[in-house]
């Protein structure tokens, strides 16, 4: 059964916003007290958060579909709907978030680092929030926006200071078990280590982490063995340690050629040329191993490597190795630039940015794209004529009518608002502005107006009768 997963595809869906409510306040002796529909609640977000207690992506391998809760709809008496509950997903330190095309969306390093993978939808406004001096009693409310849904890929890149690399059965697991408190599986056959192991080492005042990467073989960077699957776990390390087996029983192998093969694979993988290297000659407790170590050490030092002879079984040479690694890591940490305080970056829009675009497509459709027009379309109930009129009024105030005319649109041309897979398409009429103004006055209820004096109403009736009499007197039959 799989117990370690370092790459998963996750399907996240944020919560939908609740719909606004269209309601009119009523009570005894006051049947039309004005609009009192509340707003819909916001949909819940899906957020990834680094949690040090999580070490694998196994949970998301078994349950790849995650959804936050929806916002509740608004209600009468100015009651707003409840916001949806955010869904917080803990991930291991070092998780990289990518889209389906492989573009990096976030690199989550450090306890508490967060990334909003899915944004919850906004709640729709109720008719109380839509009322104004011009539209006193709206008979509609806005719909809640759908939450963001998308597929992401999460890859785990182990956050460690030291990475042990080498052939299978070179003694990497044994070495990490004696340098730290880690208890990896150790056996006398290749590919015993199937997952990276992490250990914490204390050398003087320096504390660092060390990772045991599963054995590499020729062709690992192209997918042979387990190399390609786990080479990503060495990307974040500060120093690479080549663990060479000086007591190998394979006649076609020797420590120097093993080093050359592993270096070639690291070069093929790329991005690791700037990491300092240390060579560890392991298994010197075996007589032949010590003899071979004495023979090849001058050659390795001539190449510029710092060489250490150790025995994980006899526990010799470990103190010198651990303190040498601590010194390199301390230098790397000191050279790393200090993290600056979080800065807020303000990117104002250009003065000529209308907030939308109008383009003529090959099929003769004029497509309108922009955050506001598309959001307004999603919030509109097209079964309500008054809501449609309100949408038309908003679009005209934004300048969509003028831009369509500039683009050459004529009466009857097709206009689409939104992306191809989810667009609202209609036949454009140049008189839409007049229609929008007319529909925009819907919701004005004279019964909500303040009562006029009786004398005023009497004079108005008398004026109407006089006007009718004059029209009758001026009428001359043919």
Buried (B, 14 or more C-beta within 10 A) or exposed (E): EEEBBBBBEBBBBBBBBBBBBBBBBEEEEEEEEBBBBBBBBBBBBBBBBBBEEBBBBBBBBEEEEBBBBBBBBBBBEBBBBBBBBBBBBEBBBBBBBBEEEEEEBBBBBEEEBBBBBBBBBBBBBBBBBBBEEEBBBBBBBBBBBBBBEBEBBBBBBBBBBBBBBBBBBBBBBBBBBBBBEBEBEBEEEEEBBBBBBBBBBEBEEBEBBBBBBBBBBBBBBEEEBBBBBBBBBBBBBBBBBBBBBBBBEEEEEBBBEBBEBBBBBBEBBEEBEEBBBBBBBBBBBBEEBBEBBEEBBEEBEEEEBBBBBBBBBEEEBBEEBBEBBBEBBBEBEEEEEEEEEEEEEEEEEEEEEBEBEBEEEEEEBBBBBBEBBBBBBBBBBEEBEBBBBBBBBBBBEBBBBEBBEEBEBEEEBBBBBBEEEEBBEEEBBBEBBEBBEEBBEBBBBEEBEEEEEEEEEEEEEEEEEEEEEEEEEEEEEE
